[in-house]
Each structure stands twice: as structure tokens, then as C-alpha cells.
Amino acid sequence: MAIDRILSVQSGALPLLLESYARVQRYVPENAASLATEAQLPPRLRRWVRVRGPHAAWRAWTDAERIWFLIGRVEQQDLIAKQPAELALLFFSSNGEPVASGAWRLDPTGKWVLNRILEPGEFLAQHGGQERNLRRESPGHAPVSDSTYRTRSALAVLA
């Protein structure tokens, strides 16, 4: 079922889409339990719940040893270009830092397909979050974003 149809059928569908992504893509182990409230999160992740923006949702899971945390938003379809809606996701490391971001679409078979890679700062800027300066100088090279390295390697695993 397309994301568009899910959103038109159910209000509050974004958390369900995040849960679907995590389970279908095996982002979290089967034995991981959902964390339902901000109070269940460590302080390093709680701050991101407040920064996420008004049209985004967060989900977190734990297996008692590790916490998986992501923020997602639905980017509406482009009717002129006939592009379906996408689920944009921002992934966090266990120490609470954004490490990767991308946009997925749900195909008719229920499989999540990576549509495009986003910079974590780009995701945050679109949601009113404070983008941190993640640039570093490489000798003999133009400045390169630390998040670019992390994004590409993390998304290679998640796709």
C-alpha cells in the first residue's frame, strides 16, 4: 500500500510507518521493545524529541543493551512529477548524534526502497531543528561534511 493511501486512511499513521520501516528493514532485532514515552529515553536522545519539528514523529526501541532511535516525516508527493510520497528518516548513533538520513518509498509489495540520500543537517533544517556545523577540513581537499561519510556508510547498511 502506498504511503499516500495509508495517510489518507488513518490519522496518526506516521508512527505506524516508522514501525513498519524498522520491522521490514530489520533495523531493530525482533526482540527489541518499543519505547513509548520521552521519559524512557536517555537525556542524549530526549533533546531530539523536542527538536524534531511539528510534522515529524520519533520511534525508539531497546533490547536492554542498546537503544535504536529515529525521527521520520512524510514528504508529500509531487503531483506534477507524479512522484509518490516518501518517508524521510534521520538515524541516530547510540550516543545521540545524527549519523544518517535518507528518503524511502513503500512499494506495492510492502518493501521499503531507498529513493535518495539526505544529509542529516538537511533533514534538521527542514524541520526547524538547529543544524550543527559538522564540517571538517581534509588536507588538500575542500571542506567535507563529517555527516557525508557517516550517511553513506550507514545507508549502505540500511538500504
N, C-alpha and C positions, 0 to 999 in steps of 0.2 A: 504494500500500500504506500502511495506517495506521501511524503511529509505534508504536502498541501492538504490532502484528504484527511489525514489524522488531525491536523489542526482545525479543520472546518467541522469535524465531528465532535471533538472533545475540547472543552476548555481545560487549561492547565495541563496540556499534553506534553509540554517541553520536558518536565522531569521524566515522563514515560519514554520519550525519545532518548534521553541520556541513559536511562536504564537499559533500553534496547541496545544502544550502541555498545555499552560496556559488556553486556552479556554475549551479543552476537560476535563482536570482535575479540572476545575473551580478554578484554582489557583488565578485568579482575578475575581472580580464581573463583571457581564455583562455590567454595566455602566462605567467601567474603560476605560479611554482613553489611547492610546499608547503615549509614549514619544519617539519621533523620533531622537532627537539630544542630544548630550552630554551637550549642553548648557542648556537644560531643566532640567537636573539633579541637585540635590543639591551637593555641593562640596564633601560631605562624600561618595557619590556614583561615582562621576566623576573620582576619583582616581582609581577605579576598572576598568573603561573602558580602562585605559592605561595599567593595569597590566594583562589583560585577556589573552594575548598571540595572536600569529598570526593566529591560526586556530580556533578561538572561536568567538562567537558573543554575544551581550548582548541585552536584551529587558527590557523595563520598562513600567509601567502603573501607572496611578493615578486616583483617584476618587475625587481629590481636598482635601481630608483629609489625605490620606496615599499614599505612593509610594511602588509598588512591583517591585523588581529588581532581575534579574537572569542572569547568564552567562552560556552559553552552548557550547558544542563541540560535534562533531560526532566522536565516536571511531569506526574505521573501523572494519569490520567483520574479524573473524579469519577463513580463508578459509579451513585450515586443520581441525579444530574442527567443521566446518560448523555452526559457530555462527553468527547470524545476527549483523549488526551494531547497536550500542547503542547511545542514546542521553544522554551524561553526563551533569548534571546540578549542578550549585552552586547557592544556595539560600542565600539571604541577609536579615538581620533584617532591620527595619525602621531606625536604627541608623547607617547603613552602614557596619555592621560586617557580615562576612560569618557565617552562622549558620547550614547549612545542605548541603549535596551533595549526589547525587545518579545517577545511570545509568538506563535509561528506554529504552524499545524497543516498537516499534509500532506494534501491532499485526494486522492480516489481516482484523479485523473488525473495525480498526481505534481507538482502545483503547490503551492507554499508560499503560504498565505493568512495575512495578519496578523490575529490574533484580538484582541489587546489591546496597548496601550502600557504599558510599565512604566517607572518611574523607575530610573535606574542605581543609586541608593542602595538602592532596594527589592530589586533583584536581589542586590546585595552583602550586604545584611543577611540575606537568606535563605540565604546560603552561608557565614556566619561571617566574611565579609570586613569590613574596617574601613570604615565609611561616613564619608566626609569631609563636613564642613559646606560645602555648596555653595550656601548661601543668600545673597541679596543684598537690600538694601533698594532699593526703587524709590520715588522721591519721590511722595508722595500715594497710594501703593499699599501693600498688605500685602506682607510679605516674599515673594519669589518665588524658587523654586529655579532656579539657572542651568541645571541639567540639564534642567528642563522645556522651556526654549527649544530647547536643543540636541536633546533627544529628539524633539520634534515635528517639527522641520525635517529631522532625519536620517531619521526613519522615513517621512516623506513621500516621500523619495527611494528608500528601500529597499523600500517596500510594492509 
